[in-house]
């Protein structure tokens, strides 16, 4: 940034700090530098506008403030030896959109897929109904052992006598439309999750 305190440099004649990456605004206090003959601030990242107070440093013979991010116009009280244009355009801030988490039927589908694939897998079987569970197929129409209600939400999981192994996952409690769960005569281990108490159908 440009320090206000430089206004105390009363003997300064030439200021050449162009071609850097200086930021900030132009200090009004620099109007005290009435001995300046050249002010070269071009090609930086300065913002704001030209202070009206700087008219006190004219007649400066050379002022160049182009290629910054300055806005507005050159005040009419300035002299003629001012190069203001062109200016750079302030970069437009990019907005990162956070995708909405899936809801409803899609949330049910993602939950069931997590039971049979990836690091969160809980259920296993050699072929059979679980092998039909895939992201690119219809959960309600093509997945074995799954029934849905009229809204496309999972209402039943029926896997009796299907050789399913694994454990009883707590996250099944996320299927808030589940009314039927049949896992009889499989090889599922573990205890009944307390979280399932929310499955009131």
Residue frames as qw, qx, qy, qz and C-alpha x, y, z in Angstrom:
[[0.000, 0.887, 0.462, 0.000, 0.00, 0.00, 0.00],
 [0.343, 0.576, -0.044, 0.740, 0.98, 3.66, -0.28],
 [0.453, -0.442, -0.549, 0.547, 1.82, 5.07, 3.16],
 [0.049, -0.946, -0.281, -0.154, 0.26, 8.35, 4.22],
 [0.564, -0.712, 0.066, 0.413, 3.46, 9.14, 6.10],
 [0.615, 0.164, 0.334, 0.696, 5.32, 9.80, 2.85],
 [0.084, 0.909, 0.298, 0.280, 3.61, 13.16, 2.85],
 [0.478, -0.829, 0.091, 0.276, 6.46, 14.26, 5.15],
 [0.689, -0.041, 0.373, 0.620, 9.02, 13.84, 2.33],
 [0.176, 0.892, 0.169, -0.381, 8.86, 17.50, 1.45],
 [0.078, -0.681, 0.516, 0.513, 12.05, 17.39, -0.65],
 [0.599, 0.143, 0.765, 0.188, 10.85, 14.58, -2.93],
 [0.228, 0.517, -0.309, -0.765, 11.02, 15.57, -6.61],
 [0.551, 0.229, -0.653, -0.466, 10.63, 12.32, -8.60],
 [0.627, -0.133, 0.665, -0.384, 8.51, 9.36, -7.51],
 [0.590, 0.339, -0.597, -0.424, 8.85, 6.28, -9.70],
 [0.396, -0.167, 0.853, -0.295, 7.30, 3.14, -8.22],
 [0.745, 0.325, -0.127, -0.569, 5.57, 1.90, -11.35],
 [0.677, 0.328, -0.640, -0.155, 5.52, -1.68, -12.62],
 [0.030, -0.221, 0.870, -0.439, 5.03, -3.36, -9.27],
 [0.391, -0.406, -0.793, -0.230, 2.06, -4.96, -7.52],
 [0.019, -0.002, -0.468, 0.884, 1.27, -2.15, -5.11],
 [0.221, -0.567, -0.763, -0.219, -2.25, -2.16, -3.72],
 [0.207, -0.558, -0.470, 0.651, -4.44, 0.26, -1.82],
 [0.222, 0.897, 0.369, 0.094, -5.74, 3.73, -2.57],
 [0.439, 0.481, -0.066, 0.756, -4.00, 7.03, -3.32],
 [0.391, -0.517, -0.508, 0.568, -3.42, 8.90, -0.03],
 [0.066, 0.934, 0.278, 0.213, -4.99, 12.35, 0.12],
 [0.508, -0.792, 0.076, 0.328, -2.10, 13.40, 2.38],
 [0.672, 0.009, 0.354, 0.651, 0.35, 13.27, -0.53],
 [0.223, 0.885, 0.291, 0.288, -1.08, 16.61, -1.60],
 [0.404, -0.876, 0.124, 0.233, 1.61, 18.04, 0.70],
 [0.690, -0.157, 0.436, 0.555, 4.31, 16.91, -1.77],
 [0.347, 0.892, 0.160, -0.240, 4.22, 20.16, -3.70],
 [0.120, -0.727, 0.543, 0.402, 7.81, 19.78, -4.91],
 [0.690, 0.099, 0.702, 0.150, 7.04, 16.75, -7.10],
 [0.240, 0.532, -0.423, -0.693, 7.84, 16.99, -10.78],
 [0.530, 0.158, -0.738, -0.386, 7.10, 13.36, -11.75],
 [0.599, -0.145, 0.616, -0.490, 4.67, 10.86, -10.24],
 [0.518, 0.264, -0.717, -0.385, 4.89, 7.46, -11.94],
 [0.509, -0.138, 0.702, -0.478, 2.46, 4.97, -10.40],
 [0.736, 0.284, -0.298, -0.537, 1.35, 3.10, -13.50],
 [0.726, 0.188, -0.656, -0.087, 1.06, -0.67, -13.83],
 [0.053, -0.190, 0.809, -0.554, 0.22, -1.52, -10.24],
 [0.283, -0.423, -0.848, -0.151, -2.97, -2.69, -8.52],
 [0.006, -0.110, -0.372, 0.922, -4.09, 0.58, -7.00],
 [0.069, -0.583, -0.787, -0.189, -7.80, 1.13, -6.41],
 [0.103, -0.692, -0.387, 0.601, -10.12, 4.03, -5.64],
 [0.390, 0.842, 0.282, 0.243, -10.04, 7.34, -7.46],
 [0.468, 0.334, -0.133, 0.807, -7.75, 10.33, -7.93],
 [0.295, -0.628, -0.503, 0.515, -7.98, 12.52, -4.80],
 [0.164, 0.919, 0.248, 0.258, -9.23, 16.04, -5.43],
 [0.459, -0.850, 0.116, 0.231, -6.60, 17.23, -2.95],
 [0.738, -0.097, 0.363, 0.560, -3.79, 16.21, -5.32],
 [0.376, 0.839, 0.234, 0.314, -4.50, 19.30, -7.39],
 [0.337, -0.922, 0.147, 0.121, -2.12, 21.04, -4.92],
 [0.677, -0.352, 0.463, 0.452, 0.91, 19.23, -6.42],
 [0.578, 0.587, 0.385, 0.416, 0.39, 20.74, -9.88],
 [0.737, 0.565, -0.235, -0.287, 1.98, 21.92, -12.03],
 [0.667, -0.310, 0.654, 0.177, 3.65, 18.48, -11.89],
 [0.267, 0.555, -0.522, -0.590, 5.20, 17.81, -15.29],
 [0.507, 0.156, -0.794, -0.298, 4.46, 14.09, -15.55],
 [0.528, -0.138, 0.652, -0.526, 1.83, 12.01, -13.75],
 [0.544, 0.132, -0.721, -0.410, 1.04, 8.49, -14.93],
 [0.471, -0.139, 0.698, -0.522, -1.50, 6.41, -13.02],
 [0.738, 0.232, -0.357, -0.523, -2.66, 4.20, -15.89],
 [0.677, 0.143, -0.721, -0.029, -2.93, 0.40, -15.79],
 [0.088, -0.104, 0.771, -0.622, -4.28, 0.24, -12.25],
 [0.119, -0.488, -0.860, -0.094, -7.80, -0.40, -11.02],
 [0.007, -0.267, -0.258, 0.929, -8.67, 3.27, -10.53],
 [0.147, 0.633, 0.744, 0.156, -12.19, 4.49, -11.20],
 [0.011, -0.861, -0.277, 0.425, -13.83, 7.80, -11.99],
 [0.516, 0.777, 0.111, 0.344, -12.35, 10.72, -13.93],
 [0.523, 0.049, -0.191, 0.829, -9.39, 13.05, -13.65],
 [0.118, -0.784, -0.429, 0.433, -10.56, 16.03, -11.53],
 [0.392, 0.832, 0.216, 0.326, -10.88, 19.25, -13.50],
 [0.290, -0.941, 0.172, 0.033, -8.56, 20.96, -11.01],
 [0.785, -0.239, 0.387, 0.420, -5.65, 18.79, -12.17],
 [0.041, 0.649, -0.430, -0.626, -3.20, 19.94, -14.80],
 [0.761, 0.480, -0.191, -0.392, -3.01, 18.55, -18.30],
 [0.336, 0.536, -0.774, 0.014, 0.01, 16.28, -17.79],
 [0.581, -0.182, 0.682, -0.405, -1.92, 13.33, -16.40],
 [0.470, 0.152, -0.772, -0.399, -2.12, 9.91, -18.04],
 [0.582, -0.146, 0.528, -0.601, -5.07, 8.11, -16.53],
 [0.901, 0.257, 0.184, -0.299, -6.17, 5.67, -19.22],
 [0.696, -0.255, -0.514, -0.432, -6.27, 2.81, -19.79],
 [0.448, -0.428, 0.609, -0.495, -7.24, 1.24, -16.50],
 [0.214, 0.044, -0.973, -0.072, -7.55, -2.46, -15.75],
 [0.659, -0.367, -0.290, -0.589, -10.86, -4.02, -14.89],
 [0.417, -0.404, 0.679, -0.450, -11.27, -5.35, -11.39],
 [0.239, 0.048, -0.953, -0.180, -11.49, -9.14, -11.53],
 [0.682, -0.298, -0.179, -0.644, -14.98, -10.46, -11.04],
 [0.350, -0.347, 0.796, -0.351, -15.10, -12.60, -7.90],
 [0.496, 0.024, -0.798, -0.342, -15.92, -16.19, -8.69],
 [0.645, -0.276, 0.342, -0.625, -18.71, -17.79, -6.79],
 [0.186, 0.159, -0.969, -0.034, -18.33, -21.42, -5.89],
 [0.713, -0.202, -0.114, -0.662, -21.68, -23.09, -5.80],
 [0.215, -0.226, 0.908, -0.279, -22.01, -25.81, -3.23],
 [0.434, -0.128, -0.741, -0.496, -24.18, -28.56, -4.65],
 [0.652, -0.325, 0.201, -0.655, -27.33, -29.25, -2.71],
 [0.226, -0.195, 0.945, -0.130, -27.27, -32.58, -0.93],
 [0.333, -0.162, -0.787, -0.494, -29.60, -35.15, -2.47],
 [0.416, -0.030, 0.506, -0.755, -33.04, -35.39, -0.99],
 [0.796, 0.179, 0.099, -0.570, -36.03, -37.66, -1.17],
 [0.975, 0.186, 0.106, -0.059, -35.75, -40.64, -3.48],
 [0.592, 0.656, -0.374, 0.281, -32.24, -39.71, -4.65],
 [0.230, -0.642, 0.594, -0.427, -31.03, -39.57, -1.04],
 [0.882, -0.145, 0.367, -0.259, -32.50, -43.04, -0.46],
 [0.888, 0.443, -0.098, 0.078, -30.73, -44.36, -3.54],
 [0.305, 0.713, -0.507, 0.377, -27.36, -42.92, -2.50],
 [0.531, -0.507, 0.545, -0.404, -27.78, -44.39, 0.98],
 [0.955, 0.036, 0.261, -0.138, -28.51, -47.87, -0.34],
 [0.731, 0.600, -0.256, 0.198, -25.60, -47.69, -2.78],
 [0.026, -0.725, 0.569, -0.388, -23.30, -46.84, 0.12],
 [0.789, -0.320, 0.436, -0.292, -24.32, -50.13, 1.73],
 [0.935, 0.175, 0.301, 0.067, -23.04, -52.23, -1.15],
 [0.693, 0.555, -0.001, 0.460, -20.05, -50.32, -2.55],
 [0.163, 0.790, -0.248, 0.536, -16.99, -48.33, -1.62],
 [0.258, 0.290, -0.697, 0.603, -15.32, -47.86, 1.74],
 [0.437, -0.169, 0.402, -0.787, -18.66, -47.58, 3.54],
 [0.635, -0.001, -0.658, -0.405, -19.86, -50.97, 2.31],
 [0.481, -0.308, 0.605, -0.556, -21.84, -52.99, 4.89],
 [0.849, 0.139, 0.405, -0.310, -23.53, -55.75, 2.92],
 [0.074, 0.452, -0.802, -0.384, -22.08, -58.48, 0.69],
 [0.826, 0.157, 0.469, -0.272, -23.50, -61.36, -1.30],
 [0.318, -0.185, 0.779, 0.509, -22.45, -63.64, -4.12],
 [0.089, -0.231, -0.685, -0.686, -24.64, -62.31, -6.90],
 [0.109, -0.570, -0.786, 0.214, -28.35, -62.30, -6.25],
 [0.028, 0.898, 0.435, 0.069, -30.43, -59.25, -5.56],
 [0.352, -0.789, 0.071, 0.498, -27.59, -57.02, -4.35],
 [0.488, -0.079, 0.530, 0.689, -25.89, -57.35, -7.73],
 [0.220, 0.677, 0.574, 0.405, -28.77, -55.43, -9.32],
 [0.223, -0.906, -0.200, 0.299, -28.12, -52.33, -7.20],
 [0.569, 0.101, 0.245, 0.778, -26.32, -49.89, -9.50],
 [0.045, -0.502, -0.134, 0.853, -26.23, -46.12, -9.89],
 [0.178, 0.219, -0.492, -0.823, -27.32, -46.25, -13.52],
 [0.255, -0.300, -0.874, -0.284, -30.44, -48.33, -12.94],
 [0.443, -0.512, -0.141, -0.722, -33.85, -47.56, -11.50],
 [0.082, -0.228, 0.798, -0.551, -33.97, -48.21, -7.76],
 [0.598, 0.092, 0.438, -0.664, -37.72, -48.80, -7.72],
 [0.821, 0.377, -0.094, -0.418, -38.03, -50.76, -10.96],
 [0.747, 0.456, -0.482, 0.040, -34.77, -52.71, -11.30],
 [0.006, 0.502, -0.744, 0.440, -33.25, -53.22, -7.88],
 [0.646, -0.203, -0.729, -0.098, -33.97, -56.63, -6.41],
 [0.485, -0.354, -0.659, 0.453, -35.44, -56.66, -2.92],
 [0.076, -0.191, -0.201, 0.958, -36.41, -52.97, -2.93],
 [0.050, 0.687, 0.691, 0.218, -39.95, -51.62, -2.96],
 [0.137, 0.045, -0.055, 0.988, -40.95, -47.97, -3.18],
 [0.182, 0.606, 0.608, -0.480, -43.95, -45.87, -2.31],
 [0.439, 0.776, 0.435, 0.124, -45.83, -43.58, -4.72],
 [0.012, -0.979, 0.151, 0.138, -43.24, -40.81, -4.17],
 [0.716, 0.549, -0.383, 0.200, -40.34, -43.07, -5.15],
 [0.242, -0.666, 0.592, -0.385, -39.08, -43.38, -1.58],
 [0.402, 0.141, -0.902, 0.069, -37.84, -46.71, -0.27],
 [0.675, -0.377, 0.095, -0.627, -40.62, -48.42, 1.67],
 [0.938, -0.231, 0.219, -0.135, -39.28, -51.96, 1.87],
 [0.227, 0.612, -0.755, -0.054, -36.07, -54.01, 1.78],
 [0.930, -0.101, 0.211, -0.285, -36.69, -57.74, 1.50],
 [0.379, 0.598, -0.706, -0.007, -33.65, -60.02, 1.60],
 [0.779, -0.304, 0.458, -0.302, -34.85, -63.12, 3.40],
 [0.878, -0.001, 0.462, 0.123, -32.82, -66.27, 2.65],
 [0.578, 0.814, -0.053, 0.036, -30.45, -64.49, 0.25],
 [0.864, -0.015, -0.073, 0.498, -27.02, -65.26, 1.72],
 [0.118, 0.879, -0.088, 0.453, -26.33, -61.66, 2.65],
 [0.725, -0.285, -0.335, 0.529, -23.33, -61.11, 4.94],
 [0.200, 0.512, -0.089, 0.831, -22.08, -58.06, 6.79],
 [0.170, -0.250, -0.632, 0.713, -23.49, -55.97, 9.58],
 [0.007, 0.799, 0.600, 0.039, -26.55, -53.92, 10.41],
 [0.361, 0.259, 0.010, 0.896, -25.70, -50.35, 9.39],
 [0.081, -0.512, -0.488, 0.703, -26.78, -47.46, 11.58],
 [0.085, 0.264, -0.221, -0.935, -27.42, -45.27, 8.56],
 [0.091, -0.369, -0.855, -0.352, -30.46, -47.28, 7.54],
 [0.076, -0.618, -0.570, 0.536, -32.20, -44.91, 9.96],
 [0.025, 0.353, -0.215, -0.910, -32.02, -42.36, 7.13],
 [0.176, -0.215, -0.791, -0.546, -34.72, -44.27, 5.23],
 [0.228, 0.070, 0.512, -0.825, -37.54, -42.47, 6.97],
 [0.686, 0.124, -0.161, -0.698, -40.18, -44.05, 4.72],
 [0.343, 0.196, -0.918, -0.037, -39.09, -47.63, 5.44],
 [0.716, -0.247, 0.179, -0.629, -41.96, -49.83, 6.65],
 [0.995, -0.007, 0.041, -0.086, -40.64, -53.31, 5.81],
 [0.112, 0.714, -0.689, 0.039, -37.21, -54.77, 6.53],
 [0.977, -0.072, 0.123, -0.159, -36.80, -58.50, 6.01],
 [0.253, 0.687, -0.680, 0.047, -33.30, -59.95, 6.53],
 [0.838, -0.296, 0.375, -0.263, -34.27, -63.34, 7.92],
 [0.932, 0.000, 0.326, 0.158, -31.99, -66.34, 7.54],
 [0.527, 0.775, -0.237, 0.255, -28.89, -64.46, 6.37],
 [0.790, -0.150, -0.281, 0.524, -25.45, -64.10, 7.96],
 [0.030, 0.789, -0.048, 0.612, -25.71, -60.52, 9.16],
 [0.631, -0.223, -0.534, 0.517, -23.77, -59.88, 12.38],
 [0.108, 0.253, -0.220, 0.936, -23.64, -57.27, 15.12],
 [0.010, 0.431, 0.717, -0.547, -26.26, -55.70, 17.33],
 [0.150, 0.766, 0.571, 0.254, -29.43, -53.86, 16.47],
 [0.294, 0.232, -0.073, 0.924, -28.54, -50.15, 16.07],
 [0.046, -0.540, -0.566, 0.621, -30.20, -47.77, 18.50],
 [0.091, 0.290, -0.229, -0.925, -30.56, -45.29, 15.62],
 [0.153, -0.219, -0.838, -0.477, -33.20, -47.54, 14.03],
 [0.028, -0.490, -0.730, 0.476, -35.64, -46.40, 16.72],
 [0.186, 0.445, -0.014, -0.876, -36.52, -43.44, 14.46],
 [0.169, 0.006, -0.796, -0.581, -37.90, -45.77, 11.79],
 [0.362, 0.247, 0.636, -0.635, -41.52, -45.23, 12.66],
 [0.264, 0.344, 0.819, 0.375, -42.73, -45.63, 9.07]]
